[in-house]
């Protein structure tokens, strides 16, 4: 048994350098054993990366088990209520949001938006089935979902143009939120009363506009923009 003269670590008979400090092994009384196998692998192995198809299959199996399990449980636990529809709808929505992009990475933005809106619409529809709410689903939920999909599509298109500017992206997100909520209150008023009496959404929109204006000013004045960047990076 020999030890490294530099760090004192125990050396294997096949070592010609110290595995810890890489000091050359010099022992005239015991030459390096070049016949015996090394105590550790000489070549680094790598685990092959998992494919997107395998990830998609694993997530699909997990979501399917949750949906089927809750569906069967619903047959024995409170069978008079379709509570499992909420879980089944959520699993379908998650599958469309997570697994489908893994299988088809280059889906056009418009098609992806349609799929997202359809997933939400299906989930809310299953809720309406359990609550016997076909009227509010058609009269209120569907218009709000379509309005949200239109705002999301416009937001995604604008973020593609200004994705390199954090300030512009923040302004677009805040402004889109205000516009979306105005549309939501408009649709609710139309469904409940048949008229339009905007109130709380205008307050939110005013706050959003008052937040967006300083961001736009900062974005278009180089001195302000550089000062903000400096502050956030220090």
Long-range contacts (C-beta under 8 A, 24 or more apart in sequence): 2-27, 2-30, 12-38, 12-39, 14-38, 14-39, 52-102, 52-103, 52-105, 53-102, 53-103, 55-102, 56-99, 56-102, 56-103, 59-95, 59-98, 59-99, 59-102, 60-95, 60-99, 63-91, 63-94, 63-95, 63-99, 64-91, 66-91, 67-91, 67-92, 81-130, 82-129, 82-130, 83-130, 85-126, 85-127, 85-129, 85-130, 86-126, 86-127, 86-130, 88-126, 89-122, 89-123, 89-124, 89-125, 89-126, 89-127, 90-123, 92-119, 92-122, 92-123, 93-119, 93-120, 93-122, 93-123, 109-153, 109-156, 109-157, 109-160, 110-153, 113-149, 113-152, 113-153, 113-156, 114-149, 116-149, 116-152, 117-145, 117-146, 117-148, 117-149, 120-145, 120-148, 120-149, 121-145, 136-191, 139-191, 140-187, 140-188, 140-191, 143-187, 143-191, 144-183, 144-184, 144-187, 144-188, 147-180, 147-183, 147-184, 147-187, 148-180, 151-176, 151-179, 151-180, 151-183, 165-219, 167-215, 167-218, 167-219, 167-225, 167-228, 168-215, 168-219, 170-215, 171-212, 171-215, 171-216, 171-219, 174-208, 174-211, 174-212, 174-215, 175-208, 175-209, 175-212, 177-204, 177-208, 178-204, 178-205, 178-207, 178-208, 178-209, 179-205, 181-205
